């Protein structure tokens, strides 16, 4: 059971009698604010029946309004294009074909509206899919941020993620679980590389005697200065 389904189950248990399609929309919205079942339980516990009912009522009102406007738009368009003739119950041939004088029967109109509404539903589905894709990308980016993974490896992972598709939430969660260890490994490799860069001797490369070149040059210079004769005054 994915997180959205868990939240929906909590909402149905806490607020029985509320429309399930409305609770599904609320569960999807709440899933963007939590990451674990414990957080979801805490968040649902803060909701009141009044707030939930108002959310569902407002969402249902907007959805019904959109469908109503779509119906009105298509009906108006058809009225402008055709002359409607109301008749008695048509026979099967009249139901399937347009009348010879260019007019449409009421059944023809109903069929045209039903066909047109398919496009509206497809548009709603496309918008929903886009929101899901945006949410999933946000979760993947958050995982990269948490691991503090930057640079070309991060860019490559994001590019590969943009090319992927998931059949459902369970498929996406399985992907995130498998990627968690991979992301952690890449982040550790970057951290190890930084430590190696900081561990280089400040005096430069090491000679075959095990002394850094900077230290060897300094010892040589001091030895040359010591070997030079020292000027002294004439004894009296």
Secondary structure, DSSP 8 states (H G I E B T S, - for coil): --HHHHHHHHHHHHSTTS-HHHHHHHHHHHHTT-SSHHHHHHHHHT--HHHHHHHHHHHHHHHHHHHHHHHHHHHHHHHHHS-B---SS--HHHHHS--TTS-B-HHHHHHHHHHHHHHHHHHHHHHHHHHHHHHHHHHHHHHHHHTT--SHHHHHHHHHHHT---SSHHHHHHHHHHHHHHHHHHHHHHHHHHHHHHTS-TT-SB-TTS-BHHHHHHHHHHHHHHHS--------
